[in-house]
């Protein structure tokens, strides 16, 4: 799993982690510190940092596998984009009723995006 995916999982499930897990994760993914730098900062071994991060990453993946919140959100965003694109095409077509309907679709899709 790449960094972007891990950060996205953390955004969703980070509040469920311990303070130490959050601290290690944030140092690694947000501050881009090496395992050695994190170990020195937290006064633990490099292996301890590695183990903590491995468990944290596995926990985040497991939460997503069980709940699917991130994948559902991404699917909703993709659907909203498809709806918006189609509605914009309708808006450009002739006919007042088509244009009004298209505006209703655009408004609903924008609500989905939020």
Secondary structure, DSSP 8 states (H G I E B T S, - for coil): --HHHHHHHHHHHGGGS-HHHHHHHHHHHTS---HHHHHHHHTS-HHHHHHHHHHHHHHHHHHHHHH-HHHHHHHHHHHHHHHHHHHHHHHTSS-HHHHHHHHHHHHHHHHHH-
